């Protein structure tokens, strides 16, 4: 099945900070919507659906634009992707201390498929796909731990067979029986390290590997030298900070310098120094240079995603490389928001960014399956443009990362809804702009279907969605509608929706600027930590058979060597086989 990307990624470049989020002033007009205007005909990055595993649709991107790049820029992309690949294993280890042993064990078994009984091999392969797509044992959306569909005894059979056939299970000299026993609880007991991140509890309740033996009390008065890219470990009575350094990533970036344009060099030189030294000032210099580096190939790597840290301070490694998409970038340039931005065709993604999840990807019918039936045809027509506008407005209005969990996500969403009417240049079709509130509400229901029904929500994105559902329904801006035996969320008055969005922006900015953690905790605990079980059940039933999320695989960049083995060029090919790609990516772990 073919699919299209409205936009593979948006690279947001921070402009000088404003004191508050931009304020939208909706246009006061009661005139009927104008007839549908032609939607922008942006070229799509080719994409092919490889299949589905455990409710995740896997989509592989192509990059026909890559061959048209100058050779030096193809080399820039290649070496930048190699630097990012170094951090893949780091991100997996950050997510959970047992991720790497499990990945190495699965990799070793799958490298000798001929020795594993076919029914068992299928279950092990299916579990490996989920671990790969979630970058570890915990679900990327809900944070809940996956439990395999095979037993410890069956895993032992497969591991013994693979070992006898010469497979490397990554044991580092440890006895196989001992290694398997050590993994029994983490792998097969759903109660052991059940949740990657647990908010409102001590650090030991979270499975994420930012802390070892450390409690919140231990950190009172403790000063971190590198808050984003370090790990805190308690040694006796002392807390030690272990700073991540990636010399192999630094080496790859140094090799890219001869091929780099001056703006790219200004990013790669301090970024290389950062990975070698761990000095935060070097990363800050690279980030500042990246703000101004618009070119044919864009790349950045570092520690960005703080959503997994219950304290909201430490970040997972991530890296991306992309080719400039001039058509969509021109559309973004019309927006005068907090951040500037560029649109990219994705070439490479690593760490917490691999695989990307639903970055402006449109799969027919998912949103419309929950929409007001009367609006379904127009929603389907406008969906790609609405997704593009939503991503652009969210990211280009986003404030700097905040330490209050989920607040950044909720504020970015509210900003987008408050701004959409005041920024027709990003969504020029007035009929599609009218549908914005319904599009947003439909997305909330899709998120509700994917959330755990009875457990407390821990994912920042899901908590931000539930907070908005409470806010907009409480304001009467979104109401429940019944038609044909089904319920949907309806927006009776677009102006009321916009006012509610602006009021939410004001509230969230008040909490953010005051850094009122107690007030935010009360808001998110009361209104963003649980889903409505009725909506969860109904939305889940209506989305039965529809993937709960999409995992986007970037193209595979490969080096072209001369007769002496020197890298002289690079080429990009779309991933054809998920299982083969898993073993390729895991080979360096």
N, C-alpha and C positions, 0 to 999 in steps of 0.2 A: 504494500500500500504506500502510495506517495503522500508526502505531507509538505507543507511549506512553513518557513519561518518568516514571520513578519519582521523579526529582528533577532539576531542571534544573541546580541549582548549590547548593553549600553554602558559605555565607559564614562563615568561622571567625574568631572574635574572641578574641584572645589574652587569657587570664587571667594573673594574676601568675605569674611563672616558678617552676617547681618545680626542685628540685635534680636530679631524675632523672625518667624516664618513669614513669607510673603502673604499679604492679605488680598484675597480676591474680592472684587466688587461686582457681583452678578448684575447683568444687564436687566433692567426692569422692562419687560415687554410681555404683553399678553397676546401678541399676534400669533396666529397659528404657525406651526413649523413650515418652513419652505419645502418645496418638493426635494426629493433626494438628489443630492449632487453626486457627480462621479467621484468615487473614492480614489486616493492616490494609488497609482499603479507601480508600487515599489517592486523591484526584482527580488524574488525569494532566493534564499540560500537553499540549494537542493537538499532534500532530506528523504530518507527511506525508512519506513517502519520495519525494524528487524523482527519484531514479535512482542510478546508480553510475558512477564514472569511475576507471579505473586501480585497481580494488580498493577504492575508498573509497565507502561508501554515504553519500549526502547526504540529511539529514533536516532539514526546515524546521519550525520551531515556530510555533504560533499563540499568541495571548495574549488570549483572550476576557475575561479578568479586567481588562484594561487600561481598557476603557470604563467599568467600575464605579468606578474611582478618582475621587476629587475632582479637579476641573480643575487645581487648583494642583499636585497630585502628578503629573498627566499632563505638566504643563510641566516639573516637576523632572526627570522621566525623559527628556524630549526634550532639554533643555539639557545634562544629564549625558551623554547619548549623543553629542551634538555635541562635547563636550570630549574624549570617548574617541576619536572618529573622527579628531581631529587627530593622534593618535599612531599611526595605522595605517601611514602611510608611514615614520614613524620606526622602527617595529618591523621593517618590511621592510628598510630600509637597515641596521639593526643586524645583521640576519641574514647579510647578504652585500652587499659593496659594489656588486655588479653587479645586484642585484635590481631596483632602481628603473629603471635604463635598460631592462632586459628587459620589465618590466611596462608601462612607457610605450610601448614599441615594440609589444607585443601589443595593448594597448588601442587604439592608433591603427589598427592593421590591422583589428581586429575592429569598429571603428566604421564601416568601409567594406566590409562583407562582399560587396557586389555586384561588387567588382572583383577578387576572389580566386577562382581556379578552385575549384569545389565540393569535389573530393577533397582539395585542399591546405587549404582552409578548415576542413574537418572535423578534420584533424590539428592545425592551429594552435589551433583552439578546444579540442580535447582537452588540449593541452599547457597552454593558459591556465587551464583548470579545475584542473589539478594544481598549477600555480604559485599560484593563488588559495587553494586548500585547504591548501597547505603554507606559505602566506605567504612564498613565495620559491622559489628553485631547488633547495633541499635538502629531502629528505623529513623531515617533522616527527617521525617515529619513529626512523628509522635514521640520519638526518643525511647520507645519501648524496645526491650531486647527481643530479638528473634530467637526462637527455639527450633532446631532442625527437625526435619521429618524422618530422621533415622535415629537409632538408639546408640548408646555408648558401645555396646557390644558390636554393632554393625560397623561403627567407625573403626573399631580395633581391627576387625577383619580386613577392611579396606587399607588401613595403614600398614598392617603386617604384609599384605600382598604387595603394596607399592614399595615398601622397604626391600623386600626380597627381590624385586625387579630392578633395584638400584636407584630408586627415587630419593631425592633429597627432601626430607620433611622439615628442614630448618631447625633441627633439635640442638645443634651446636655441641654435639658430644653427649647430650643427656640420653638416658635410656628411654626407649619408646614407651614402655609401660608406665614409667614415672611421669612422663610428659602427658600421656593420655589421662591418667588419674588426676593430674593437676587441672585439666581442662573440663573434667566432668561437671562440676558445679557451674562454672561460667557458661558452659555450652548447653547443658541439658536441664538445669534447674531454673525455671522462670523467675524464681524469687531472688536469686543471686544477682546482684548488680542489675536490677530489673529496669531501671530508668537511667538514661544517660545524664540527664540534668534534672535536679529536684530543687525548685525554688522554695524559699521560706523554711529551709531546713539547714542543718549543719553540712559542711562540705563532704563529710564522710558518707552522706546519703546518696551522693551522685556518683555514677560510674565513670564519668569523664576523668581523664588522666592528667588534669592540671595540678592536682594536689595528691600527696602521698603521706598519710598519717597526720595531716594538718587539719586543725579545727579553726573556726572563726576566732575563737578566743586566742589561739596561738598567734594570730596575725594582728592583734591589737598592738599598735605602735611599730609594726614591722614595715620598713621602707623597701620597696622593690626597685631594683635598678632598671629592669626591663619588664614592665607589667604585661605587655602584650605577648612577648615571645619567650616566656620562661615557665618553669615548672617549680613548684614549691614542695620541698621534701623535709620532713621532720627527722632529724638525726639526733637521737637521744632527746635532749631537752631543747635543742637548737633547730631553728628553721633555716634551711639553706635554699638559695635560689639557683636553679640550674638553667642557664641561658642557652637557648638553641642557637647553634652555629652550623652552617651548611657549607663547608669549604668546597664540596663538589659543585654546588650551585654557583659559587663564586668563580670557580674555574670556567664553567660554561659561559658565564657572562663576560669573562675576560677574553674568551675566544671570539665572542661576537663583535668586539669593539672595532676591529679593522673593517668590518662590513657596515658599520652603523653610520647613519647620518648624524650630524652634530646634536640635534635635539634628543635622539636616542642615546647617544653617548652620555649626555647629561643625566639620563636616568640610570643607565647600566653601570657606570663607574661607581657612584655611591651605593647602588644596590649590591654590587659585588663586594664592596668594602663592608657593607652591613652583614651579608651572609658569612663573611670571613671572621669578622670581629664580634658581631652581636651588638654593636654600638647603635642605640636607638637614633642618635643624631644623624647617622648615615642614612638610615631609612627615611627619616624626615626630609633629608636633602633629596633623596630619590623621588619621594612623593611630590615634593614641590616642583621638581623638574618635570615630572609626569603630567602635572597640571597644564603645562604649556606645550607638551610634546604631541602635536597632532601631525601624523604622517601616514605613509602607506601601510606600515605595520605598527601596531601598538601592543605593548607587553608590559606586564607588571606582576611581581610576585612578592609575597610577604605574609604577614599574619593579620588577617582582616576580620574574620567572623567571630564575634564575641558571644553569640547566642548560646553556645554550649556551656559557658562558664556561669555557675549559679551566682557568682559575684559580679558578672558582667564586665570583667577586666581583661581576662586572658583570651587569646584569639587562636583559632585554628589556622593552619597554613593554607594558603590558596594561591593559585597562579593562573593567568590567562594570557593568550596571544590571539590577536585578531587582525583582519584586514579591514581597512577603512571602507565603510559603506557610504559613499558621498551623497546618494539620494536621501537617505534617512537623516544623515548628519545635517544636510541643508535644512531639513524640516525642523530639527532640534534647535538650529541656530536662531530660529525666529522667536524662541522662548527666552524671555528675560527673567530667569528665576535665579535662585541662590547659586546653583552650580551650572557650569557649562557642560556640554556633553558631546559625545560622538557615538555614532552607531557603528557596530563592527560585525563583519562576518566571522564567525568563530573558527579559529584554527587549532587551538590547543587549550585544554583546561586541566588543572591538576589540583590535588589536595581536596579541600572542602568544596571546591568548585567543579570537581569531576565526580559524576557527570552533572552538568547543569540541569536544573529542574524547571520546566515550563517557563523559560524565558521568552515570553511573547509567542509561544507556540500555539497554533490553532489546530485542534482536532474536532472535526465536525460533530456538533450535537451535544458535547458535554455540558456547556453552559446552558444551551437551550432546553436541555432535559429538565431543568428546574425552573424555567422561566414562566411568566404569565403567558398562557397559551396564545392569547391574542397578539403577543409581541414577538413570538418565535421567528416568523419569517424575516422581520427586520433585524432582529438580533443576529441571526445567522449572516445576513448580508453585511452588517456593520462589525461583526466580531473581530476581524483582523485589525481594523482601524481603531477600535476601542481598546484592544490589548496593547497596541503600539502607544496610544495616548496614555493609557494607565501606567505603563512602565516608564515612559518618558517623564510624566508629571510627578510620579512617585520619587524617582531617583534624582531628578534635577531640582526638586524642592527639598530634598532630604537634608536635615541638619547634621552636624558632626555627631559621631556615635556618642550615645549617652550611657551612663552606668545603670540606669533604671531599666530593668528587663522589659521588653515588649513595647516600651514607650516609643522608641524610634519607629517601629513598624506601624503602630497605630497613628502616629503623627504624619508619617509619609502618606498613608492611605487617606487620612482626613484632608491633608493638603491637596492631594490630587482631586478629590471631590469638590473642594472649595474653589479650585483654580480652573476647572475644565471649561466653565462658561466664559471666563475672562481670557481664555487662550484659544480662540477659534482657529488659529494658524496650525495647531497640532491636530485638530479634528474639524476640518473645514465643512463637512457635511452636517447641516443643521439637524437633519432627521436623526443622525447618529448621536449628536450631542444630546438631543432630547432623551435618548435611550440610556444615557450614562447611568442614572440612578438605578434603573432596572438591571443593567449589566453588572453593576457592583453588588447589588443585593443577591443576584443569582450566584455570583462567585462566593458570597458568604455561605450560601446553602451547600455548595459543593465542598467547601472547607469543613462545614459541620458534618457532612457525611463521612469525611475521612478521619475525623477526630475520634478518640476513644469515648465511648458513651458514658461509662460509669466512673472512669478514673479522672483525677485532676489533670487538667491540661498543663503541660510544661513547655511546649513549643511556643516560642515568642510569636510566630506568625499566626498560629491558631488562637492564641490568647488575644492578640490584637483584633482578630476577626470577631470573636465573641463579644469583646468590649464594644465594637461598633454596632453589632446587632442590638445589644442592649440600649445603646444610646439612641440610635435612629428610630427604633420601635417605640422607645419611651417618649420621644419627641413627636410621635405621630407622623414622622416623615416616611416611614415604611410600615405597611400594615399587612395583616394576613388576609389572603383572598381565597375563596373556595370556588372552584369551577370544575364541573365534570367529575366530581368525586375526588379531586386532588386539591391540595393546598399549594399556594405559591406566595411569595412576597411581592407586594405591589407598591408602587409609589404614586399616591394620589395627587401629589402636588410637587412639581419639580422645584419650585421656589422654596417650599418648606424644606425640602431635602438639602438645598444649597445653604440655607440659613443654619440648619442643624449641623452641617459639615463645618461651617465657619465657627460656630459656637464650640464644637469639639476641638478645633484647632486652637482656639483661645484658651480653653481649659487645659489642654495638654501642654501648651506653651507656658502657662502659669506654673504647672507642676515641674516642667523641665527647668525653667529659669530659677525657680526657688530650690530645686533639687530636693523637693519634699518627698523623701523616700517613704515615709509613713503614709502620706496621703495617696501616693501611687499604689502602694501595696494594698491599701484598703480597696481602691478602685478595681485593681486587677484581680484581687482575690474574690471580691463579691460579684463582679460582673464579667470577668474574662477567664475564669478557671474551670468552667463546667459548660457542657453543651446541653441544650434542650433535648431530652430523650425522644420527644415526639418528632421533632424535626430530624434528629439523627436517624431514626428508624425510617421515616418516610423518604428522606433524601437518599438514604442508602439503598432503599428498595428501587427507587426510580433511576438510580445510577448503576444498578446491577448490570454487569457486563461491560461497563465503561471503565477504563483504567482510572485508578484513583490518582495517579500522577504520571508524569512523563519524564523519562530520563533521556537527556540529549547527549549523544556521544559526538565529540568533535572528530574531524578527519584525523587520519594517521599520517604524521609527518615522518618521512624517511630520508636518510642521507643518501646522496649520490657520491660515490667514491671514484677516485682515479685509479690508475693501475698500481700506484704505490700505497693505496689505502687512505689517502687524504680526502677529507670532505670538501668537495668542490661545488656542490649544489644540493638542492633538496626538492622533494616532490610530495604532493599531498594526495592521499587516496581515502575514499570513504571506507569505514569499517564495514565488512561484509558478514562477519561471523562473531557474535558476541562472545562465545566460549573461547575462541582463539584469541580475541582481544584481551580477555581477562588474564589468560596465561602470559601474554606479552607484557601487560602492565604490571603483573605481580612478579615477573621474573627478577626485578631489581629489589624486591622487598627482603 
